[in-house]
Amino acid sequence: MAAAEGTIVLTRSAAVTRVLARVLAANLAVAVAKLAFGYLTATVSIISDGFHSLTDAAANVVALVGLRASGKPPDVDHPYGHRKFETLTAGAIVALLVLAIAEVVRTSLQHLGGATAPRVTGTSFAVMIATLLVNLIVVAYERRAAARLTSEVLLADAMHTRSDVLTSLGVLASLAGVWLGFPILDPLSGLAVALVIGHTGFQIGRQASDILADRIVIPEEDLRAVVMAVPGVLGCHHIRTRGTADHVFLDLHVWMRPDTRLDEAHRLSHVVKDGLMRRYPQIVDAIIHIEPPPDRGHGGDGGHGE
């Protein structure tokens, strides 16, 4: 059984790794194209967007490193496994988003300060539109893979790449503004994109912090309904869940009659556990503490007492 679980973990990790490797190649191609054309034409906005695209590639590298650790099965020193390394990787992507914001704001302020406007040509639009289409394909591909593999890191990385799409749209808007004789639109659009990227970073950071802070994963009342459907169970309390959406640890206290035989109580606890894991397959382990119901004067209220 343990070997089978380890195989499932390694298979999922390998699938996520393949997705990230493909996305890394695409992000590097986009970054090289933007930087090469930007330096060739001395277009500051495209150069800045190229560096922002490099943060996408850097995020892929960080994610690949994190997956190497998170894909390891539980061991003596890590009995709960290594899945939180994936969450830490999502946090690292937030840090990369902060760097992207700093770059966009720096470039925008330079333009507001009177820096030379970019030289806009038809090729400028062609390069930006082509790389934008690549980014859109990458985001759609990565989001589908994230849903299929229930991977936090793929979803977070897709959101990061989506920020590059928004940045590219901002650059296109600024190029159009320069083309039409309104160079002030260049720095203003950059600042607007920085705000959008900041919002994306906040969302990713909040999700990662919820996992690291052991926020509840499955609502208590939903779990109680499954437990109370088992004949012989009088109630339950102290229901706690933690982990990620696809890798949940559960512990709870189940009430049984005081005169229940030990072997029967043990059997019922397994019925409860099997029912919970069948209803919620994302539960990887459930610890059940068996106890008699509390006195009515101490919260005995049919399953909702303390």
N, C-alpha and C positions, 0 to 999 in steps of 0.2 A: 504493500500500500504506500509506504513512504517513498519507494523507488518510483512508483507511478506519479505521485504528487511532484517529485523532483523533476520528472520528465516533462510534466505539464508546465512547470515554472520555466524550465530551460527552453521549451518550445515557444512559449509566449515571449520570453526575452529575446530569442533569436529572431522572431517575427518583427518585434519592435525595432531591433537593431537593423534589420534589413531596410525597414522603412526610413529610419534616420539616415542610413548611409546614402540612400537614393536622394533624400532631401538635401543632404550635405553637398552632394555633387551639383545639384541644381542651384543651390544658394551660392556656391563658389563661382559657378559660371555667370550668374547674374552680377555678382560683386565685381568680378574681373571685367565684364563688359562695361559696367558703369564707370569704374575707375579708369580704365584705358581710354574711353571716349572723353571722360571728364578732364583728364590731364591733357589729352590731345588738343582739346578746344579751350582749355582754361576755364571751364564752366564749374564754378564753385558749388552750385547747388547739386549738380550731378555727382561731383566728387564726394560731397557730404553724404548723399544718398548711397553711394557705393560703400562708404565706410559703415553706414547703417546696415547695409546688406551683409557686410562682413560679421556684424554681430549675430545675424541669423546663423551663419556658418559656425561661429564660435559657440552659439547655443547648442547646435547639433553635436559639436565635439564634447561639450560638457555633459549633454544628455547621454552620449555613448559611454562616457566614463562612469556616469552614475548607474547606468543599466548594467554595466559589468559587475558592479557591487550588488545592486538590488536583485539581480538574477540568481544569486547564490542561495542555495537551500538553507534552512535553519541549521545551526551548529551548536556546539557546547556553549560558546560565548554569546551567541545570538539565538536563543531558543524561539523567539518570535519571528525569526527570519530577518531579511535585510531590506524589506520593501520601503522603509522610510528613507533610504538613500535616494530613491526615485523622487520622493517628495522634496528632499533637500536639493535635488537637481532642479526641480521646478522653481525653488527659491533662488537658485543661481541664475536662472533665466530672468528673474525679476531684476537682479543686479545688472544684467546685460541690457535690459530695457532702460534702466536708469542712465547707463552710459550712452545709449542711443538718444535719450532725451537731451542729455548734456550737449551732444554733438549738434543736434538740430537747433537747440536754443543758441549755441555759440555762433553757428553759421548765420542764423537769422539776425542776431544782434550785430554781427559784422556788416550785414547788408543795411540794417537800419542806420548804422554809423557812417554810411556813405561809401561802402566798398564798391568796387567796379561791378556793374551788372554783368551777368553771364551773356556770352554771345550765342544767340539763339538761331538755329538753322533747322531745316526740315529733318535733317538727320538726327538732331537732338530729340525731336518728338518720336521719331521712329525707334530709336534706342530705348527710350523710356517706355513706350507702349509695348514693345517686344518683351522687355524684362518684366513689365507689369503683368502681362499675360502668363509668363512663366510662374510668377509668384501666385497668381490666382489658381493655376493648376496645382501647384504645390500645396496651397492651403486646403483645397478641396480633397486632394488625395490624402493628406495627413489627418484631416478631420474624420474622414471615413475610416481610416485605419485606427484612429483613436477610439471610435465608437465600436468597431469590430473587436479590438483587443482590450477594450476598457482600460486604456493607458492614460494616466495623468500627464506623463511627460510629453506624449505625442500631442495631447490637447493643448497643453501649455505652449509647446513649440509652434503649433499651428496658429495660436493667438499671437505669438511673437512675429511669425511671418506675416500675419495679417496686418500688423503694425507697419511692416515694410511696404505693403500695398498702399496703406494710407499715406505713408511718406512719399511714395512715388506719385500718387495723385496730387499731393501738395506741390511736388516739384513740377509736374505737368502744368498745374494751375499757375505757378510762378513763371514758368517759361512762356505761357500764353500771355500773362500780364506784361512781361518784358516785350514780347512780340508786338503787343497792341500799344505799347508806350506807357505802361503803368508799372514801373520797376518796384514800387512800394509793395505790390502784391506778393512779391517773392518772399521777403522776411515775414510778412503777416501770415501767409499760409504756413510757413515753417513753424511759427509759434502755435498756430491752431493744431497742427499735427502733433506737436509736443504734448499738448493737453490730452489728445486722444490716446497717445502712447502711454501717458501717465495713468489714464483710467484703466487701460488694459493691464498694466503692471499691478495696479491696486487689486484688480479682480484675481489675478494669478496668486499674488501674495496672500490675499485673504483665504483662498482655498488651501494653500500650503500650510498657513498658520493654524487653520482649523484642524488639520490632520495632526500636526505636531503637538497641538494642545489637547489632543484626544477628545475632540468634540463628538457628540453623539452622531452615529451614522444611520441607525435604523430607529424610527420612533418607538418609544417604549410601549405605547398602547397597541401598536401593530404586533409586537412580539408577545405581549400579554394575551392577546386574542388567540394566538397559536397555542400557547402553554395551557390556557384554560380549557381548550377543546379536548385535552387528554383526560379520560376518565380516571378518577383516583386523585387528581390534583385539586387541592382546595384553594390555592391562590399562589401568588408569587410577588416578589418585590425586589428592590435593589437591582434592577435591570440596568446593565451598563454595556454599551458598545463603544468600540474605538477602532481606528484603522482607516483604510481607504475605502472608497465606494465598492471596490471589487475584492477586498481582502479584509474581512471584518472579524474582530475578536469579541466574544460575548461572554459575560458572566452574570448569573442571577441566582436568587434564592427561591426555591420551590417549597410550598407547604404541603405536607401530607399528614394523614392521621397519625397521632402519636403511637398507636399500637401496630402500625404497619411493619411487617417483617423487613429485616435489612435486605434480604435478597429481592423482595418485591419492590422495595423503595429503589433499589439499584436498577431493576428492570424498568420501572416507570421513568427514572431519570433518563435512561437511554431512549425511551419512547419520546420523551419531550425533546431531547437533543436531536434525534432523527427527524422529528416533525419540523423543528426550527430550521435545520439545515436543508431539508427538502423544500420548504417554503422560501427560504433565502439562501440560495446556493453560494452567495458571496461570503457566508460565514465559514471560516476555515477552522475555527475551534470554538467550542462552547463549554464553559465550566459551570456546573450546576451544583449548588449547595442545598442539601436536603435538610429541612427542619420542620418542626410542628408549627401549626399556626399560632400567632401571638394571642394573648388573652384579649377578649373583646374590649377590655378597658385600656388596651395599649395599641389600638389601631387595627383591630381585627375587622376589616370592612369588606371582606369578600375579594381580596386580591389587590387592594390599593393601599394597604397600610404600610407603615414604615418599617 
